[in-house]
Amino acid sequence: MILPKLAFVGSTHQAPPWLIHSIRKHGTLEAVCDESPRRDVDVFQARWMYSDVAALLREAEPAGVIVFRPNNERFGIIKQCLGSGASVLVPGIPCGAARWDRVATMSKLAGRTVVSASPSRFAPGVSVARRLIESGKFGTPMSLALHITRRGTPREGLDDQGPVAADQVFEAADLVQTLIGSIREVTSVAHQEGALMVVGRTMTGTPFSLNLHASGPPESLGLELELRSVDGTCMRIEKTGQLFCGNGSRVDAMYRPTLATSDPAVELGFDGLVGEFVRWVAAGSTMAADSVPCASVIASSEAILSSARSGHKVAVKRRAPLNYGQGPTTSRAQPVG
Protein backbone atom coordinates (compact mmCIF):
# COMPACT_ATOMS: atom_id res chain seq x y z
CA MET A 1 0.00 0.00 0.00
CA ILE A 2 1.37 3.39 -1.03
CA LEU A 3 0.88 5.97 1.70
CA PRO A 4 -0.30 9.42 0.54
CA LYS A 5 2.04 12.40 0.75
CA LEU A 6 0.96 14.69 3.57
CA ALA A 7 2.16 18.09 4.69
CA PHE A 8 1.81 19.90 8.01
CA VAL A 9 1.30 23.67 8.19
CA GLY A 10 1.50 25.15 11.65
CA SER A 11 3.60 25.97 14.67
CA THR A 12 5.76 22.94 15.36
CA HIS A 13 6.27 23.83 19.03
CA GLN A 14 2.49 24.09 19.65
CA ALA A 15 1.34 21.07 17.65
CA PRO A 16 0.28 18.09 19.78
CA PRO A 17 2.94 15.37 19.38
CA TRP A 18 0.19 12.78 18.90
CA LEU A 19 -1.08 14.66 15.85
CA ILE A 20 2.34 14.43 14.20
CA HIS A 21 2.61 10.78 15.27
CA SER A 22 -0.72 10.02 13.57
CA ILE A 23 0.28 11.86 10.38
CA ARG A 24 3.43 9.76 10.08
CA LYS A 25 1.46 6.58 10.82
CA HIS A 26 -1.18 7.08 8.13
CA GLY A 27 0.88 8.84 5.47
CA THR A 28 4.30 10.08 4.41
CA LEU A 29 5.15 13.38 6.09
CA GLU A 30 6.52 15.02 2.97
CA ALA A 31 6.88 18.59 4.22
CA VAL A 32 6.43 20.88 7.22
CA CYS A 33 5.82 24.63 7.00
CA ASP A 34 6.74 26.69 10.04
CA GLU A 35 8.19 30.13 10.71
CA SER A 36 11.42 28.47 11.86
CA PRO A 37 11.69 25.53 9.43
CA ARG A 38 15.10 24.29 10.56
CA ARG A 39 14.36 24.20 14.26
CA ASP A 40 12.59 20.84 14.43
CA VAL A 41 13.75 19.13 11.27
CA ASP A 42 15.19 16.19 13.22
CA VAL A 43 12.14 15.85 15.43
CA PHE A 44 9.55 15.86 12.66
CA GLN A 45 11.60 13.77 10.23
CA ALA A 46 9.97 15.42 7.22
CA ARG A 47 11.58 15.31 3.81
CA TRP A 48 11.29 19.07 3.26
CA MET A 49 11.02 22.04 5.61
CA TYR A 50 9.47 25.34 4.46
CA SER A 51 8.62 28.74 5.84
CA ASP A 52 6.23 29.63 2.97
CA VAL A 53 2.97 27.78 2.25
CA ALA A 54 2.95 28.64 -1.45
CA ALA A 55 6.45 27.19 -1.90
CA LEU A 56 5.46 24.02 -0.04
CA LEU A 57 2.41 23.44 -2.23
CA ARG A 58 4.33 24.19 -5.43
CA GLU A 59 7.40 22.05 -4.74
CA ALA A 60 6.28 19.24 -2.41
CA GLU A 61 2.88 18.66 -4.12
CA PRO A 62 1.19 16.97 -1.14
CA ALA A 63 -2.09 15.10 -1.55
CA GLY A 64 -3.31 16.34 1.82
CA VAL A 65 -2.42 19.21 4.15
CA ILE A 66 -3.03 19.33 7.91
CA VAL A 67 -3.51 22.94 9.05
CA PHE A 68 -2.71 23.84 12.66
CA ARG A 69 -2.43 27.61 12.44
CA PRO A 70 -4.39 30.22 14.44
CA ASN A 71 -7.93 30.41 13.11
CA ASN A 72 -7.56 33.88 11.56
CA GLU A 73 -5.08 32.37 9.07
CA ARG A 74 -6.89 29.14 8.21
CA PHE A 75 -9.27 30.35 5.53
CA GLY A 76 -6.45 31.79 3.43
CA ILE A 77 -4.40 28.59 3.77
CA ILE A 78 -7.42 26.44 2.85
CA LYS A 79 -7.91 28.51 -0.32
CA GLN A 80 -4.23 28.07 -1.26
CA CYS A 81 -4.37 24.31 -0.72
CA LEU A 82 -7.55 23.81 -2.75
CA GLY A 83 -6.13 25.96 -5.52
CA SER A 84 -3.08 23.67 -5.64
CA GLY A 85 -5.17 20.49 -5.72
CA ALA A 86 -4.59 19.38 -2.11
CA SER A 87 -7.24 18.24 0.35
CA VAL A 88 -7.25 19.85 3.81
CA LEU A 89 -7.69 18.68 7.39
CA VAL A 90 -8.32 21.23 10.15
CA PRO A 91 -8.49 19.68 13.66
CA GLY A 92 -10.61 22.57 14.88
CA ILE A 93 -12.84 25.36 13.58
CA PRO A 94 -11.82 26.13 9.97
CA CYS A 95 -13.37 29.58 9.59
CA GLY A 96 -16.62 31.45 10.14
CA ALA A 97 -19.97 30.15 8.92
CA ALA A 98 -20.18 32.62 6.02
CA ARG A 99 -16.71 31.69 4.78
CA TRP A 100 -17.43 27.99 5.20
CA ASP A 101 -20.04 28.26 2.44
CA ARG A 102 -17.28 29.56 0.16
CA VAL A 103 -14.99 26.71 1.25
CA ALA A 104 -17.73 24.19 0.35
CA THR A 105 -18.08 25.72 -3.10
CA MET A 106 -14.32 25.88 -3.72
CA SER A 107 -13.77 22.28 -2.61
CA LYS A 108 -16.46 20.98 -4.96
CA LEU A 109 -15.03 22.95 -7.87
CA ALA A 110 -11.53 21.65 -7.08
CA GLY A 111 -12.70 18.07 -6.56
CA ARG A 112 -10.96 17.96 -3.21
CA THR A 113 -12.00 17.42 0.40
CA VAL A 114 -11.92 19.72 3.42
CA VAL A 115 -12.36 17.86 6.72
CA SER A 116 -12.93 19.80 9.93
CA ALA A 117 -13.57 17.94 13.18
CA SER A 118 -12.34 17.75 16.75
CA PRO A 119 -10.04 14.80 17.58
CA SER A 120 -12.17 14.08 20.65
CA ARG A 121 -14.99 12.85 18.41
CA PHE A 122 -12.75 9.92 17.43
CA ALA A 123 -11.70 8.96 20.95
CA PRO A 124 -12.66 5.32 21.67
CA GLY A 125 -14.79 6.28 24.67
CA VAL A 126 -16.84 8.76 22.62
CA SER A 127 -17.22 6.19 19.82
CA VAL A 128 -18.56 3.62 22.30
CA ALA A 129 -20.97 6.21 23.72
CA ARG A 130 -22.26 7.05 20.24
CA ARG A 131 -22.84 3.37 19.41
CA LEU A 132 -24.74 2.83 22.67
CA ILE A 133 -27.02 5.77 21.87
CA GLU A 134 -27.57 4.83 18.23
CA SER A 135 -28.32 1.20 19.09
CA GLY A 136 -30.96 2.23 21.64
CA LYS A 137 -29.16 0.38 24.44
CA PHE A 138 -28.61 3.63 26.34
CA GLY A 139 -32.17 4.82 25.90
CA THR A 140 -33.41 8.31 25.07
CA PRO A 141 -30.88 10.96 26.20
CA MET A 142 -32.34 13.29 28.83
CA SER A 143 -29.33 15.52 29.56
CA LEU A 144 -25.64 15.97 28.80
CA ALA A 145 -22.95 17.65 30.90
CA LEU A 146 -19.48 18.25 29.45
CA HIS A 147 -16.37 19.68 31.11
CA ILE A 148 -13.27 20.46 29.00
CA THR A 149 -9.99 22.00 30.14
CA ARG A 150 -7.35 22.80 27.51
CA ARG A 151 -4.12 24.76 27.57
CA GLY A 152 -1.91 26.10 24.79
CA THR A 153 -4.52 26.16 22.00
CA PRO A 154 -3.15 28.45 19.23
CA ARG A 155 -5.11 31.68 19.01
CA GLU A 156 -4.45 35.18 17.80
CA GLY A 157 -6.24 37.96 15.96
CA LEU A 158 -9.33 39.97 16.81
CA ASP A 159 -11.68 37.13 15.88
CA ASP A 160 -10.53 34.82 18.69
CA GLN A 161 -10.53 36.92 21.83
CA GLY A 162 -13.18 35.08 23.83
CA PRO A 163 -12.70 33.64 27.32
CA VAL A 164 -11.63 30.33 25.74
CA ALA A 165 -10.22 29.56 22.31
CA ALA A 166 -12.66 29.10 19.42
CA ASP A 167 -11.21 25.62 18.83
CA GLN A 168 -12.26 24.58 22.34
CA VAL A 169 -15.79 25.87 21.77
CA PHE A 170 -15.86 24.03 18.43
CA GLU A 171 -14.76 20.81 20.16
CA ALA A 172 -17.59 21.07 22.69
CA ALA A 173 -20.22 21.82 20.03
CA ASP A 174 -18.90 18.97 17.89
CA LEU A 175 -19.26 16.47 20.75
CA VAL A 176 -22.77 17.67 21.60
CA GLN A 177 -23.92 17.30 17.99
CA THR A 178 -22.23 13.91 17.63
CA LEU A 179 -23.98 12.48 20.69
CA ILE A 180 -27.37 14.16 21.06
CA GLY A 181 -27.97 16.14 17.86
CA SER A 182 -27.76 19.67 16.48
CA ILE A 183 -27.96 22.63 18.85
CA ARG A 184 -31.03 24.91 18.75
CA GLU A 185 -30.17 27.67 21.24
CA VAL A 186 -27.55 28.56 23.84
CA THR A 187 -26.94 30.91 26.76
CA SER A 188 -23.32 31.58 27.71
CA VAL A 189 -21.69 33.25 30.70
CA ALA A 190 -18.03 34.27 30.35
CA HIS A 191 -15.59 34.68 33.23
CA GLN A 192 -12.45 36.81 33.16
CA GLU A 193 -10.35 33.93 34.49
CA GLY A 194 -10.62 32.16 31.14
CA ALA A 195 -13.76 30.10 31.71
CA LEU A 196 -17.05 29.78 29.88
CA MET A 197 -20.32 28.30 31.12
CA VAL A 198 -22.92 27.33 28.53
CA VAL A 199 -26.43 25.92 28.80
CA GLY A 200 -28.63 25.14 25.85
CA ARG A 201 -31.05 22.81 24.07
CA THR A 202 -30.77 20.64 21.01
CA MET A 203 -33.28 20.45 18.17
CA THR A 204 -35.08 17.67 20.04
CA GLY A 205 -35.23 19.71 23.25
CA THR A 206 -32.52 17.78 25.11
CA PRO A 207 -30.79 20.15 27.57
CA PHE A 208 -27.02 20.26 27.92
CA SER A 209 -24.41 22.18 29.89
CA LEU A 210 -20.79 22.96 29.04
CA ASN A 211 -17.98 24.04 31.36
CA LEU A 212 -14.96 25.18 29.35
CA HIS A 213 -11.65 26.26 30.90
CA ALA A 214 -8.65 27.71 29.06
CA SER A 215 -6.19 26.98 31.87
CA GLY A 216 -5.68 24.76 34.86
CA PRO A 217 -3.23 22.41 36.58
CA PRO A 218 -1.96 19.41 34.58
CA GLU A 219 -4.25 16.99 36.40
CA SER A 220 -7.33 18.97 35.28
CA LEU A 221 -6.59 18.80 31.54
CA GLY A 222 -8.89 16.75 29.36
CA LEU A 223 -12.62 16.20 29.14
CA GLU A 224 -15.28 14.69 31.36
CA LEU A 225 -18.74 13.84 30.07
CA GLU A 226 -21.92 12.61 31.70
CA LEU A 227 -25.06 11.53 29.86
CA ARG A 228 -28.35 10.53 31.49
CA SER A 229 -31.30 8.86 29.83
CA VAL A 230 -34.99 9.04 30.66
CA ASP A 231 -34.91 5.57 32.26
CA GLY A 232 -32.15 6.63 34.70
CA THR A 233 -29.20 5.09 32.87
CA CYS A 234 -25.99 7.05 33.41
CA MET A 235 -23.00 7.09 31.08
CA ARG A 236 -19.72 8.74 32.11
CA ILE A 237 -16.44 9.33 30.34
CA GLU A 238 -13.51 10.21 32.60
CA LYS A 239 -10.37 12.21 31.83
CA THR A 240 -8.48 8.92 31.53
CA GLY A 241 -10.75 7.90 28.65
CA GLN A 242 -12.57 5.29 30.74
CA LEU A 243 -16.28 4.87 29.98
CA PHE A 244 -18.95 3.42 32.25
CA CYS A 245 -22.61 2.94 31.33
CA GLY A 246 -25.16 1.44 33.68
CA ASN A 247 -28.15 1.90 35.94
CA GLY A 248 -27.70 1.01 39.59
CA SER A 249 -26.16 -2.46 39.82
CA ARG A 250 -26.72 -3.07 36.11
CA VAL A 251 -23.65 -2.52 33.93
CA ASP A 252 -24.43 -2.07 30.22
CA ALA A 253 -20.96 -1.26 28.92
CA MET A 254 -17.48 -0.40 30.09
CA TYR A 255 -14.35 0.74 28.32
CA ARG A 256 -11.11 0.98 30.26
CA PRO A 257 -7.86 1.75 28.41
CA THR A 258 -4.71 0.15 29.78
CA LEU A 259 -2.21 2.91 30.45
CA ALA A 260 0.74 0.58 30.00
CA THR A 261 -0.21 -0.57 26.51
CA SER A 262 -2.67 1.97 25.05
CA ASP A 263 -1.56 4.48 22.40
CA PRO A 264 -2.26 8.09 23.48
CA ALA A 265 -2.75 9.06 19.83
CA VAL A 266 -5.62 6.56 19.66
CA GLU A 267 -7.14 7.39 23.06
CA LEU A 268 -7.11 11.15 22.33
CA GLY A 269 -8.70 10.67 18.91
CA PHE A 270 -5.86 11.96 16.70
CA ASP A 271 -5.29 8.55 15.13
CA GLY A 272 -8.94 8.19 14.15
CA LEU A 273 -9.19 11.73 12.80
CA VAL A 274 -6.10 11.51 10.59
CA GLY A 275 -7.01 7.99 9.48
CA GLU A 276 -10.45 9.21 8.39
CA PHE A 277 -8.91 12.12 6.49
CA VAL A 278 -6.51 9.81 4.68
CA ARG A 279 -9.43 7.61 3.61
CA TRP A 280 -11.14 10.62 2.07
CA VAL A 281 -7.90 11.67 0.35
CA ALA A 282 -7.43 8.17 -1.07
CA ALA A 283 -11.01 8.13 -2.36
CA GLY A 284 -10.51 11.46 -4.12
CA SER A 285 -13.60 13.16 -5.51
CA THR A 286 -15.45 9.86 -6.04
CA MET A 287 -16.98 9.87 -2.55
CA ALA A 288 -20.00 12.01 -1.83
CA ALA A 289 -19.44 14.72 0.75
CA ASP A 290 -21.76 16.82 2.87
CA SER A 291 -20.86 20.20 4.33
CA VAL A 292 -24.03 20.62 6.42
CA PRO A 293 -22.89 18.87 9.64
CA CYS A 294 -19.73 20.96 9.92
CA ALA A 295 -21.67 24.12 9.02
CA SER A 296 -24.04 23.36 11.90
CA VAL A 297 -21.16 22.93 14.37
CA ILE A 298 -19.56 26.20 13.19
CA ALA A 299 -22.88 28.04 13.56
CA SER A 300 -23.30 26.59 17.06
CA SER A 301 -19.78 27.71 18.02
CA GLU A 302 -20.46 31.23 16.78
CA ALA A 303 -23.74 31.32 18.71
CA ILE A 304 -21.96 30.30 21.94
CA LEU A 305 -19.33 33.02 21.54
CA SER A 306 -21.95 35.59 20.55
CA SER A 307 -23.99 34.80 23.65
CA ALA A 308 -20.87 35.15 25.80
CA ARG A 309 -20.31 38.65 24.42
CA SER A 310 -23.92 39.81 24.70
CA GLY A 311 -25.01 37.94 27.81
CA HIS A 312 -28.28 36.93 26.12
CA LYS A 313 -29.76 33.72 24.76
CA VAL A 314 -28.82 33.18 21.11
CA ALA A 315 -30.56 30.90 18.61
CA VAL A 316 -28.28 29.01 16.26
CA LYS A 317 -28.61 30.18 12.67
CA ARG A 318 -29.82 27.18 10.75
CA ARG A 319 -28.01 26.37 7.53
CA ALA A 320 -30.00 23.19 6.94
CA PRO A 321 -33.65 22.05 7.05
CA LEU A 322 -35.08 21.87 10.54
CA ASN A 323 -35.45 18.08 10.35
CA TYR A 324 -31.70 17.74 9.89
CA GLY A 325 -29.66 16.67 12.90
CA GLN A 326 -32.59 15.74 15.15
CA GLY A 327 -30.60 12.92 16.65
CA PRO A 328 -27.01 11.78 17.04
CA THR A 329 -24.72 12.27 14.08
CA THR A 330 -22.12 9.85 12.83
CA SER A 331 -18.64 9.92 14.32
CA ARG A 332 -17.16 10.00 10.82
CA ALA A 333 -15.59 13.28 9.83
CA GLN A 334 -17.93 15.44 7.79
CA PRO A 335 -15.94 16.74 4.81
CA VAL A 336 -16.88 18.89 1.89
CA GLY A 337 -15.77 18.40 -1.67
N, C-alpha and C positions, 0 to 999 in steps of 0.2 A: 504494500500500500504506500503510495506516494503522499507524504504529508504536504498540505498547502503551505505556501510561503506567507508568513504573517509578519506584521510590523507593529511596533509599540510606539505611540506618540504620547509623551507625558513626562512628568517629573520623576526621574528614576529614584530619587531619595524619598519620595512620598508614596510611590506605588506599593501596594501590598505585595510582599514576596510570594504569596500563594497565587496571585494573579499571574506573575511572570512564570512561576513553576507550571501552571496550567497551560500557558501559551506554549511553552517548550514541550509539554507532554503531547498536546494535540496538533501541533504544527511545527514548522521550522521557523525559528525566530530570525528572520532575514535581516531586519534592521531595527534600530532604536533611534528615535529623535528626541533629543533633550537639549537644553540650553548649554550644558557642559558635556558634550558627547564623549569625551575621552575619560571622564571621571570613573565610570562604572563599566568600562568595556570588558574587563575580566570577569566581573560579577555576572553580567547579563549574557555573556558568551554569544553575542549577536555577530553576524557576519559583517555588517556595516553599521557605523555610528554616524548620525547626522545631527545638525543643529537647525536645519531648514526642512519643513514638511514638503515643500514643492520638489526639492532635490531628492528627497527620499522616494517620493512617488514616481518621479521620472526615472531614477537610476535603479532602484531596487525592484520596482514593479511587483509589489505584494498583492496577493489575492484578497487579503483581509487586513484591516487596520484596527487595532484596539486603541481607543482614545481615552486617556486619563489626564486630561487638562482641566483647568478651572472652567466652569460652565459658560462663562462669557466668551470663551474661545471655541467652544465645541461646534457651533453651527458653521463657522467658517471652515474648520477642518473637515467636517462632514462633506461640505460642498466640494472641497478640493479632492477628497478621496473618491467621491462619486464621479467627478469629472475625469478622473484618471482611471476609472474602471475597477475600483477596489470597493469591496463591501466593508461595512463599519460596525464595530461593536462598541457601545458606550455602557459601562457598568454603573449607570446612574442616569440622571435626567439629561437628555440630549440638548434640549433647547426649550423655548416657550411653546405654548400650544399653537399660536399663530404660525410660527416658523416650522413647527412639525408638519403642518399641512404642506408646506413647500418641500420639506425633506421627503415626504411620501411621494409627491409628484416627481421630484428629481430622481428618486431611486427607481421608480417604475420606468422612467424614460431611459435611465442608464442600464436597466436590467440587472441591478445589483440590490443587495439587501442591507438594511440598517436595523440592527438589533439593539434595543435598549431595555435593560432589565436589571434589577438588583440581584447580586449573587445570593442573597439570603433566600430568594425564592427557590433556589436549587439545592439548598441544604437538605440532607436526608430527613431530618426531623420534620421540616415543613412539607416535604413530599409525602411523608407518611400521613401527616395531618390532612392534607388535601385528599388523599385516597380514601381515608376514613369518612370524610364528609361526602365525597362524591358517591361512595358505595352505599350511603345511608346507614352505615354501622354506627356513626356518631350521633345520628339524629338531626333534627332541625336546629341550626345554630341560634342561640338566644342572645349571646353577647360575646364580645371579644375585647380583651385588654392586652395592650402591647407596650413594652418598655424597651427602648433602644438607647444605648450610650455608645457614642463614637468619638474618637479623637483623631485629629490630623487630617480630616477630610479637606481636599484642596478646594479653596474658595477665594475669589477675589473679584473686584468689579462691583459696580453699584447695584447689579441685579441679584446679588447674593449676600445681602447684609442683614438677614434675619437672625433670630436668636440661635438657630441651628442651621447647618448647611442645607442647601436645597437638595443635595443628594440624599441626605438622611431623611428628609421629608418624603422624597420620592420612594425610598426604600420602604417606609412605613405604609404609604398609600398602595404600593405594589403588593405588599403582603396582605393588606386588607382585601384588596380586589381579588387576589388569588384564592383566598380562603372563603370569604363570605359575600363577594360580589361588588359591583361598582358602587362608589360613594355618591349619595344624593346631596347631603349638606353637612357642613362642619362649623364648629365654633372653637376658636383657638384663643389661648391666653399665653402671652409671651412673658418671660422673666429675664431680667437684665443679666442674671448669672449664666446665661446660655442654656436655657431650658424652655421647652414648649409643651403645653398641655392642650390636647385636642379631644373634643367629644363630637360625635356625629352619628349619622344614620346611613345605611346603605339603601339601594333602590327597593329592597324588600322590607325596609323598616328595621333591620337588625341594628341595634346600637353598638357602638364601639368607643373605646377610649385609647388615646396614645399619650405616652410620656416619653419625650425625646430630650436627651441631654447631649450637649456638645463637649462636655469634659467630665472627668471623674477619675478616681483612682483605678489602677490597672485591674483590680478584682471586679470592678463594676462594668467593664467593657463587655459589649455583646448585646444580645436580645433575650428577652423573656416574654413568653406569650401564654395567655390563658383563654381558652374557649369553653363556653358552657352551652349545653343544649337544653331544649325545653323539657326533656325527661330527667334532667339533673346530672347527666354525664358531664364530666370535667376532663378537659385535655390540656396538658401543660407542656411547654417546651422550655427547658432551662438554659442558662448561659453555656453550659457544657455541651449542649446539643441533645441532651437526653429528652425523650418524649414519654409521657405517661398518659394513658386514656382509660378511664374507668368510672364506675359509679358505686361508691361505697366499697364493699369487699369484692365487687366484680371488676376484673381487669380485662379490658377489651384489646389493648395493644400496648406494647412497650418497645422503645428503641433506646439502646444504651451503647454509645460508642466506647470502644476500648482505647483509652488514652495511650497505651503502650504501642498499639498497632495501627490505629486509625490515621488517615492522612488528613492534616488540617485543611488542605486545599479542597478536599471532598466535603468535609464536615462544614466548612464555611460557605460552600456553594460555588466557589470559583471554578472548580473542575467541571461541574455540570453546566455552568454558563458558557464557558469557552468551548466545551464539547458541543453544545447546541449550536453555537455560532459557526463552528467549523462544519457541522452538518449542512447548515444553510449555504455556506460558501461552496461546499462540494456539489450541492444540488444546483447551484447557479440560479438562473431565472426560470427554471422549469417548475419550481415549487410555488404554489399560490401563497401569497402573503397578505396579511391584514394589519392595517395600521391603527384600527379603532381601539383595541385594548390599550396600547401604549398611549394613545391620545387621551383616553379616559384617565389614566394614571397621572399624566402630565397636568390635565385640567384639575384633578383632585389636589395635586401638590400646590398648584397656583392658588386654589381656593383656600387651602390651609394657611399659606403665607399671607394671603390677602386678609383673611380673618384676623390673623395675628397683628397686622398693622392697624386695622380699623377697630378691632374689639367687638365686631358684630358677627352674627351668623351669616354665612355665605353659602349660597347654593352653587353646586358645581355646574359649570356650563357644559351642557350635553353636546357632544359631537357625534352622537350615534342615536338611533331610535331608542325610545324609552324601554322597550322590551329587551334591549341588549344588556347583558351583564347582570341579569337578575338571578344570580347564583354564582357559585364558585367558578373561576376561570381556570384554564389549564395551566400547569406549571411550565409548559414549554415557552420559550422566549417568543415574543410577538414581534416579528420583524415587518418591515415594509420593503417592497421591491418586487 
